[in-house]
Every structure is written in C-alpha cells, then in structure tokens.
Amino acid sequence: MSERLIIVGAGQAAVQAVQSLRVDGFAGPITLIGDEAYGPYQRPPLSKAYLLGSFERERLFLKADGFYRESGCELRLNTKVTAIDRQTKTVTLDDGSSLPYDKLLLATGTRVRKLTCPGAQLPGVHYLRDIADVDGLQQEFLAGKRIAIVGGGYIGLEVAAVAAKRGLDVTVFEAMERLMARAVSRPMSDFFAAEHAKAGVTIKFKTGVEAIEGKAQVEGARAGGHLYPADIVLVGIGVVPNDELAKAAGLETNDGIVVDRHGMTADSSIFAAGDCTRHVGREGLSIRLESVQNAIDQAKHCALAMTGKAKIYSEVPWFWSDQYDLKLQIAGLARPTDTTIVRGDPATRKFSVFHLRDGVVAAVEAVNAAPDYMIGKKLVADGVRVAPERLADTAIPIKQIAG
C-alpha cells in the first residue's frame, strides 16, 4: 500500500512539497488542506504590486488548478484541521470528520500580531496578510486619505511606499530608533528613512501607538501623547507562528514548531516547513525564518527525508523588499556585532553593505545592486574571508572581490 500524506496549510511550502515529493518518487495520495478560499498563492506581492493595482490576482497563484490534478493531490480549501491524533495517525477537520495519514507535513505559516491598545477593533484598522486583507484595504486606499502605519518593518514600509505613490498622506510610527532595525544595518535604515522622507512620508521614531481614536470609525492615532488625525490605520508589527496545532499534539514548540535539520519533528511521521518552524541554522543557532526561501528549501528537504533521501538543510537565508523603485536584497543573517562595510555611494541609490564576522563575509544587503547581492550570497555560502578595503573599493569589480 502507498503511504498517505496530508499537508496542513496551503502556502509556498505546501505547494513546493507537493512538487518535490513527486519529483523525489513519492507515489502515495496527497491531500493538501487550506483554510482560505484560495489555493496556494504568493504573499510577497500583496503589500507591493498587488496593493498598488499593477499585479492581477490570477498572477498571485503559484500553480494552475491542473497542477494539483496532474500531481495526484486533493486540494481541500475552506477547511481547518482542528486536531492531530498521533496514536491513531489521524487529523480532525472542522466539520468533525477525520482523515488518516502515514506522513504529515505541517506548513501552517504565521498570523499577524494584533494591536492590543484601546480602539484597535475600530473599523478602519487593517492588517495585511492575505488576499482578503488587501482587497479590504484597497477600498479605502484613496488619494487624499490619511493613513497611520504602525510599524516600520518590511510590511509597514512597503505599504507606505504604495500609499505615497497613490497620493495618500502617510505617517509611520516606529517604536525603535530606526527603520527595519531587526533586519538591516544602520546605513541601510538611514538610507530608507531618507527615501521615504523624500516621498513625503512622515516617520515618528521611538513612538509607540497608545490608542486608536474614533467613534464609529477610525479618526486618529494617539502616539507619544499626541493625536494624529487618520482615516485608515495599517498595523504591521510582526507575525506569530501557527504552532498551536503541533503543541496540542504534544510536539515541541518554541516560537515555532521545532524540527531537526531534515525538517522532522520528534515524531518521525510528522514534518514541518516554512514560517511556522524553528530549526537549527547553518551557523548552529536555533532560528525561525520568515521568508520564501526558507519555505521552499525546507519543503524540499522534508520531501527528501520522506522519500529516504535525507539531506541536511544548511541553505543561506535570503530576503527582499521592494519600496518605490528600490529593490533591497539580503543574503545571510547579520548580527549587531558585525563589522559593516559600505560599498558604493547611497546617494546614487545603488550600493551595498557587507557584514564581516571575524573577517569572514556573514551577510550582504544590496539596493539596486543585484551583482553585489549575488556575489555576496556566494561569499556567505563559501565562508570567504575578504579584506574590508577590498570590499569598499568599487574600482575592484565585485566578481574579483574574493581574489
């Protein structure tokens, strides 16, 4: 008898797992269960081109419907898994029915972290995580409207860029002293702060939102003791891993479902991939990553492990963000103690920041500098030691930088 596989979650990791499992020789039936009305789709464009209106909904979907039929994968949408019984190897669905499995892949992703201050439930307060969120936001995304954005991370700044392009009056409230503080270096934070200011965006640093004011609708955001009039509030204060299902089943969780370097949980029949997982990274540290790269690569490694071809997951993490005509690309995981080297002039809007750790390239951030990103990623992967003066010298072609 062929093994039966159930995938819980219908995102990037899930669809990659279906594809990789078939390529790796898994012949059993696959059931993919998602709680949204849509099949697996891309989330990154939601806060960028899709919100702007330059990216059609059909282009969001990762695969055409025919892919699932041809792959022998049953797609169950608008369905939620409510429990896992590891003894009987079954999952319970929200309609009370149950399904048996031989192998189970948890690709449950994350959910938005909610604002908890007074007024957070008022109409006009938005989050951005799925298609429905963007569709709801677009109805109010009109020129001349005032939008208060809570959080100066990727999502908040991507929405700020789109809002500025659409003619909205934009104010960003960031509790920390600089933008994207957990993700990028200070030179990069300063550069993006200047670019947003040029676009007319007001940024309030070290300013947390204390309350959302209004009666029947949002009328303003109270922050730092001041009331800022607003018609819309967009909250982008991070996400929370959906690991409750795993935890209730007795699996180890720690701000994510704990998996080994093959994507396997402590239960050899249950694997997990994507934003919901905590794994041991290539540097030996326990990490949880929120990225397309991690979802794809972990799903591939889960498929290899399930088909008896286990391979250690040690890929270089990468991320990106599009703001205005600026493409930020990052490879590797930086630390505050790294030595940073700026290559190029930020004034040209084409430069990079390299991170050295004990003289070895540990990470790279690049703006509109794809070659720096690509070469930098390889330097990180290979653990190359580079002299700081060589990195800073733009007279040396980036391809020769390790020479």
N, C-alpha and C positions, 0 to 999 in steps of 0.2 A: 504493500500500500504506500502511496506517495504521502509525504508529510504535508500537513495543512498549516499554512502560515496566515496569521492575522496581523495586520498593521493598523495600529491605533493612531490616528492623526493623518491629515491629508494635505501635507505641505511639501516643501522641497525635499526633505529627507525621505519621505514616504515614496514619492514617485521615483526618486533615484534608486531606492531599494528594489522596487519592482523591476526596473530596467536591469540593474546589476545582478539580481538573483537569476533572472532568465539567462543573461549572458554567462553567468558562472555555473549554469547547469541545474538550477533548482527547478524541478518538474511538477511539484505539487500545486494544488489550488491555492490562490492568494485572495484574501478578502481585505480590502482597504476601507477603513471606516473613518468618516469625517463628519464633524458636527455642523459644518456650514452647508449652504445650499449649492456650493460650487466645488468642482473638482480641484485638484492641486493647482495653485497659481503662484506667480511671483509676488512677493510682498515689497521688495525694494522700490519698484516704480510707483507705488501707491502715494508716497509722500513727495514724489518728484513729478515725473511726466504725466502720470495719470491724474493727479490732483490739478496739474496745470491745464489738462484737457488736450494734451498733444499725444496721448497714448491710448488707443482704443481698448475697450475691455477685453475683446477677443484675444488681443496680443498678450494679455496677462497670463493666460493659461499655459502651463508647462507642456502639456501634451493634448493632442486632439482626442476626442472620445474614442476613436477607433483604436488608439494605442492600448487601452485597457482591455478591450475585447480581444485584440490580437495577442495580448500578453497573458491571456487567461486569468485576468484579475477582475474580481467582482468589486464594483465600486458602490459603497453604501453611503449616501450623503444624508444630511439632516438627521444623523444618528449619533448617539453618545454612548460610549462604554462607561458603565457606572461601577463595575467591579471586576476584579480578576480573582479567580479561584485557582491557586497554583496546584492544589491537590488533585482536583478533577481536570485541570487544564482546560478551563472554560472562561469565557468572558460574558458578563451580563450586560445587556443593552437596556436603553432607557424605556423600551416598550415591554420589559420584563422577560424577553426571550434570552436565550443563551446560545453561544457558538463554541464548538470545541476547537482547540488548536494543538499542534505539536510544537510549533515555534511561534513566539510572539515578539513583535517589534513595536516598541513604544516610541512614537515620533510626535509627541503631544505638544511640542513647542512651548510658547510662553503666552502670557496675557499681560495687558497693560497694568502698570501700577497706578492705582486710583488716588486722586486727590482727596484728602480727608478733612479739609478745612470747611468752615461754615459756608454754605452756598454752593458747594461742589456738585449738588444734584440739580441745580437750576437748568432749565432749557437754555441752550446756547453754549454749554460746556461740552467740548468734544474731545475724543481720543482718536488716535489713528493707528489701527492695527489690521483692519480688514476692508474689503471692498465696500461693505455697508457703511463703515465709518466715513470713508471718503465721499461716498455718494451723499451722505447726510451733510457733510461739511460743505460740499460744493454748492448746495442750495443757498447757503448764507455767504459764500465766498464772493462778495461783490465789491467792485471798486468803490472807495469812499468809506467802507465799513472799517471799524476799529477792532483789531484783533490783539488780544493779550496772549502771549505764548509763555507757558510755564515750563521752563527747562531749556537750557542752551546746549543740548546734545545734538546728535545727528538729526533726529526726527524734528525737534523744535526748529533747528536752523534750516533744514530743507523746506519745511512749511513756511518759515519766514521768507525765504528766497522766492518761493512761488507767490506768496501773498504780496510781496513788494512788486513783483512783476505784474500782478493782477490789479495793482493800484489800491491796495488796502493800506491803512495806517497801522504799522506794526510796532509792537513793543514786546521785547523778550525779557523775561525775568529769570535770572540765573543766580542760584543760591551761592555758588562758588565765586572765586575771584577772576575766573577766566572761562572762556567757552570750551566745550568738549574736553574739560580738564582731565577726565579719566581716560581719554582716548588718544590725545595728541600732545605734542610738546608745546612749551610756551611760545616759541616763534610762530608755530602754526596757529595757535589760539589767537595771538595778536594779529596775525595776517587776516584771519577770517573776521575778527571783530571789526577791523578797518574796512573790509569789503562790504560788510553788512551796513556799516555806518554810511558808506558812500551811496548805498542803495536806499537810504532814508530810514533804515531800521533803527529804532531806539533800543539800546541794551542797558538794562539795570543789573549791575553786578552786585554780588553779596546781598541780594534782595530776594527774600522768600515771600511767596504769596500767603497772606494770612487769612483772607476771606474773599469769596466771590459775592459781590453785592448785586442786589436786584430783587424785584418782587415776583412778577410772573415770568421774567426773562432776565438774562444777564444784562447788567447795566454798567458794571465796572469790576476791577480787581483791586483789592486793598493790599498793598505791599509796602513794607518799610514804613508803615504808619501813614501812607498817603493813598488816596483813592485815585485810580487811573481809569477814566471812562473807557468802556469797551462794549462792543456789540457781540463779540464772539470770544470765547476762551478756548485755546487748544492746549491740552496737557500732554507733555512729553517728558515724564520723569522716570523713565525706565520701565522694565518689564519684570515679571515674576514667572519662574518656570512652572509649568503644569506637571508637578511631580506627585500630586496627592493620590492619584490612582495607584502609582507604584508603592507609595508609602503605606497605603491602606492594605496592600497585598503583602506587606512585610518586607519589601525590598529596601535597601539602604538608600537614603536621600540626604543631601546636604546642599541646599540651594541648588537642586537639580538631582536627577537620578544618577546614582554612582555607577559607573561602568569601568571595565578594565580597558586595556589598550586594543582590544578587539571589538569593543562595543557591547560586551556581555555583562549582564548584572551578576549578582551572586547566584542567581538561578540560571543554570545552563540552558534553559529553554527560552529565556527572556532576554532580549537585547533592547538597546535604546540608542537613538541617534538624534542629533540636531541640538537646537537651543535648550531643550529640556534636560540635557545631560551634564554631568560633571565627570571629567576624565583626567587622566594624567597626561599632561602635555609633553612636548618634545624635550622640554628642559627639566622634566621630572616633577613639576609642580602640579597640584590639583587645580584645575581651571574649569570654568564654564564659559563657553564662547557663544556669542550671538552673531552668526554670520552664515551667509550662503555657502561659503567654502566649507565650513565645519559640517553643515548639514549634509552636503554632497559627499564629502570624504568619509565621514563617519558611516553614512549609509552604505557606501561601497565596502568598507571594512566589515560591517555587520554581515553583508551578503557573502563576503569571502569566508568569514567564520562559520556561517550557517551551512556553507557547502563544503566544509572541510579543508578550506584553503587559507586558514587564518594568517593574517599579516599584521604586524604591529603598526598602529596608527601614529605617525610622527610627522604629519604634514606641517608646513609653515602656514600659520593663520594669515589670512588676508581679508581686507575690508575696503569699502569705498563709500564715498558720499558725493553727490552732485549738488552744488549750490551755485546758482546763476550759471555762468559759463565756466565754472571751476570744477575740475574733477580731482578730488582728493583720493589717492590710493595709498593704502598702508599694507606693509608686509611685516610680520614679526610682532612680538609683544614687547613694548618698551617698558622701562622701569624708571622711576624718578631719579635714581642714582646714575643713570647712563650719562655718558658724555655725548653732547649733541653737536653735530657739525652741519652748518647750513651750506648747501651747495647751490650757487646761483643767487640772483637778486630777487627777493619777494616783490619788489616794485615792478618787475617785468611780468608778474603773475604766472611765472613758470620757474619753479625751484623745488628743492627737496631738502629734507632734514634727515641725516643719518644718525643712528644711535650706536655708539660703541660701548661695549661692556668688556672691560679688561683688554681693550684693543681690538676686539672681535666685533664685526657688524652684527648687531642684535635685532635691529628693526630699521625700516625706512618709511618716511612719509613723503609723498610727492604730490605736487599740484601742477596739473597740466604738463607733467614731465614723465610720460609713460616709460621712456628708456631707463630713467633713474629707478623707477619702481621695479621694472622687470629685472634689471641687473642687480638691484639691491636685494630683491627677493632671493635670487640665486646666491648672493653673498651670504645672506642669512642662512639659507639651507645648507651651504657648504661650510659654515663657520669660519669664514675668511677673516684674517687679520689684515687691517688696512691702516696705513699711517693717516692721521687726521688731515695733514696738509695736502695729501693726495686727493682726499675726498673733497676738500674745499676748493681745489684748483680746477676751475672749469676749462682751463686750457688743455687739461688731460681728458680725452674722450672717456665717457663713462664706461665704454666697453673695455678700456685698457686699465681701469682703475685698480684692478687686483693684480696687475702685472708688476 
